[in-house]
Amino acid sequence: MTGRIIGTGACIPTLVWDNNKLAEMVETSDEWIRERTGIARRHIEKERTATEMAIEAAQKAMESCAELKAEEIGAIIVCSIAQEEVLPSVSCQVQAAIGAENAFCFDLKAACSGFVFAYNTCLAYMNMGLIKNALIIGVEKLSTITDWTDRSSCILFGDGAGAAVINACEEEGAMMMKCDGSRGEVLTCPAGSTLLMNGQEVFKFAVRSVPEAINEVLAKKMLAKEDVDYYILHQANRRIVESVAKRLGEPIEKFPMNLEEYGNTSSASIPLLLDELYRSGKLPKGSRLIMAGFGAGLSWGASYVTV
């Protein structure tokens, strides 16, 4: 059994900081940032909480699959590392807001791998026969844990929320998840502090582990690379995406990107990209996708999903 995307939604902050804005804060330039990351802008949320953003994305996702009633949702999983509240969970507050009274809910913290890990978790529940429909949300307010005086990291991050409604499908699925906690110091955020990252180590880790993860899923699915319509990668850095495409020997056109507009939104990046593709008509029914996430932990994973 695998998961089929039947609806998506997003919440995008209206405040935009382009690279020139950051050049007023640290010694950098639009050219320098674009060349190294592919990022031109990022959206910053100053008014709404992460929970409010998650609710808006969830409501839009449910509206996009109007044939499904909220009470038919069996699970709600919210991925986030940057929300304001410890309790109650964001997922429970989403449940109350959309009326998904029959869903069990929990928040999942796996950073930039979060959405893929949440999807794989839902897939496991579906294969056990516990649920038929799930709502997965990635939401981040990374602006609240970013050191805006650190040029090496502040150029990367932005805020946003994305959501997807997943329906159990009889087609055979494939997924993988891995972690290497011994390398956790590469990307950290101490309590009450800001993100700390060794960018070179993260880059080397990503360009090696992501192609391996994708190839493992392809082998499990017994699917040829050419049969995949799109590879939906965590939107961290254009150079990472281009390196993964090159290592897989697949055309870059099969690796859609929107990081130029949003920067790195951690667990929200994959659902934001899915929503953009879904609503633009680029994901017709039957589309076959491989999602891949990678980030703090260190953690990484990949999944097969259809539309």
N, C-alpha and C positions, 0 to 999 in steps of 0.2 A: 504494500500500500504506500502511496505517496500523497503529497499535498498539492492541491490545485488552488491557485489564486483566483478568487471570485470577486474581490473588491479591494480598493486601496483608498487611502486618504492621507492628507498632510496638513501640517500647521507650520507656516513659514513666517518668522518675524518680519515686520515691515521695515525695521531699522536696518540699513545696510552700511557696513563699513568697507569701503574699497581699500586697495593697497595704499593709496595716497593718504588715507586717514591714518593708517598704521605708520606711515613715514613721518607723521607728526609726533608719534609716540616713541619710536625707536629709530635707530640709524638703519634705514632700509630704503627701498624704492620699489615702485611697481614692476620695473623690469627685473630686478633682482628676485622678487618673490615669484613672478610668473615663470622665469627661467628655471627655478629650482623646484617649484611645486605644481605649477599649472593653475594656481589659485589667483583669482582677480578680486573676489569679493567674499564676504561672509555676512550672514544675518545674525543680528544680536537682539535678544529679547530683554527688555528693560522693565516691562510691566507685568506680564503674566507669569504664573508659576509653571514649573514643569508639568504639574498635574493638569492645569488648565490647557496647556498645549497638547498633552496626551489625549485629553477628552475631545478636543476639537478634531484631532486627526482620526480618532476612533469614530466619532459621529459621521465624518465624511466618508470613511471606509464603509460604514454600515449603510449609508445613503446610496453608495455606488452599487450595492447589491441588495436592492430593496425587496427582492423576493425572499430574502432570509430575515426572519424575525429575531429580535435581540434575545428572546428566551431560548432560541435554538443554539446559541453559542455555548459550547461546553467548557471552554477554558479561555482565560484572558491572561496573557503574560506580557509584562512591561519590562523592557530592557533599559537600564539607565545607570550612569555613574554620577550624574550631577543633577539631583533633585533636592528640594529644600527639606522635605519632611522625612523623618524616619518611620513614623507610624501615623495614620494607617498607610498601607501600601498604596502606591499610585494605581495599581491594577484594581484594587477594591473600590477606589474612588471612581475609576472609569466604569466599573460594573454598575455602581449606583447611578451614575449619570446617564447611561444608555439603557438601563433597565434589563440587563442581562442576568436575571435573577437565578438562572440555573447554572451559571458558570462558576467553576472554582478559579481562584485568582492568586497570583504571586508575582513578585518582582524578581528579576534575574540580573545579576551583576557580572557581566563578562566583557565589559568595555566594547571595543570595536568588533569583537566576535559575537556580541550579544544577540543580534537578530538571528544569525545562523544557528546559534545554540538554542534559542527559543523555538525556532522552527523545528529543529531536530527533536526537541523535547515534545512538542505537539505531535510530531510524527510518531514518536514512541507510544504516546497515549492513544493515538488513532489505531495503531497496529494492535494494541491491547483491547480494542473495542470499547474504550471508555468514553471517547468523544467522536463526533462527526464534524464539528465545526469549531474553529478557534480564531481568536482575535489576537494578533501580535502587534505590539507597539514599541518602537524605539524612540526615546525622547531624551534630549540632552540640553542643558544650559551650561555648556562648557565655558562660556564667558565668565561664569562665577568662580571657576577654579583655574583660570588662565592667568599667568603672570604677564601682564601687558608691558613689562619692561624687559622681558626676555625675548630677544629677537629670534632665537633659534626655535622657539615654540609658539609664540603668540601669533605668528603669521599664518598658522595652520588652522586654527579652530573656529567653529561657529556653532550657532544654536538652531534647533529645529526639532520637529517630530514627524514621524511617518508611521503608518499603520497598514496592515494587510489582513484581510479575512481569508482564512484557509479552510478548504473543504476536503474531506477525505476522499481519495480517488483510488480505485482498485488497481491502477497501474503500479507495478513494482517500483519501489523507491530505492534510493541510495544516499548514504550520508557518512560523514566522518567528523570526529572532534578530537583534538589533542591539546595538551598543555605541557609546559615545561616551567614549573615553578622555581627551578633553580636559577632561572634567568629573569626573575621578576624585577630585579633592580634596573632593568633597561628602561622601564616605563612605570613610574610610580606617582602617587598623589597622597602624601601623608595627611592624616585627618586635620582639618582646619587650615590646610596649606594649598599649594597650587601644583599643577602638573609639572613633573620633571621627566625629561626624555633624552635618551641617547639616540639621536636621529640616525646616525650611521649604522648602529647596531640594529635598529628597527628596520631600516631599509634592507640590510643584508638578510635578516630573518624573513622578511616578507617575500622577497624575490626568490628565495629558496623554498620556503614552506608552502606558499600558495599554489605554485604549479604542481608540487607533489600531492597536495590535497585534492586538487581538481582531477589529476590523473587517477588517484585512488577511487574517487567517486565514479569516474567514467568506467573504470575497470569493473567496479561492483555492479554498475548498471548495464555493463556490456554495450556501451554506447560509444560510437565513434565521435571524435572531436568535431568532425564536419556536420554531425547531426544536431549539434547544439546551436540554438538560434542566437542566444546571448549569454555571455559570462557577466554576472552581476557581482562586481567586487566592491568591498568596502572602499570608500572614496577617501583615501589618505593622501595620495601624491600621484600626479600624472606619471612621473618616472617609474613608480612602482607598477602601475597598470601596464604601461608600455613594456616594461621588462618581463612581466608575466606573459603578455601576449607573444612576445618574441620567443620566450622559452617554450611555450606551447606550440609555436609554429602556426598560430591562428591570426587572421587579420585583425588589426586594431578596431575595425568597424564593428566587430562582435563584442567589443568591450566598451559599452556606453559609459560616458562620464558626465557628471554635473558638478564636479568639485570646483570648477572655475567660478561658479555662482555661490556655492554654499561652503566651500572649504571642507575640513574634516569635521563631521558631526557625530563621530563615534558610532554608537549603536543605531542612530537615526539615519545613517547615510544610505544603507541598502534600501530600507522602505521608502525613503524620499525619492531615490532613483526609480524604484518600482512604480511609485505613483506617477512620476513624470512620464515614464514609458507607457504605462497602462492608459492614462488619460489622453495621451497623444495618439493612441491607436497603433502603437508599435508592438503591442503584445496581443496579436489576434489569438483566438481560441485555438489551443493545440500547441502553442509556443513551448519550446523546451529550453529551460534555463538551468545554469549551474550558478549557485550563489556561493561566495567565498568571503569569509571574514577573518581578520587577523589583528592581534593587538596585545594589550597588557595581559600579563599572567605569567609568562607569555602564553597566549592561547591562539588557536586557529582551527578552522573548520570549513567544510564545504557540504553542499546539499544539492540534490536534484529536485527541481520543482517544475510544475507545468501550469499552464493557464487555461 
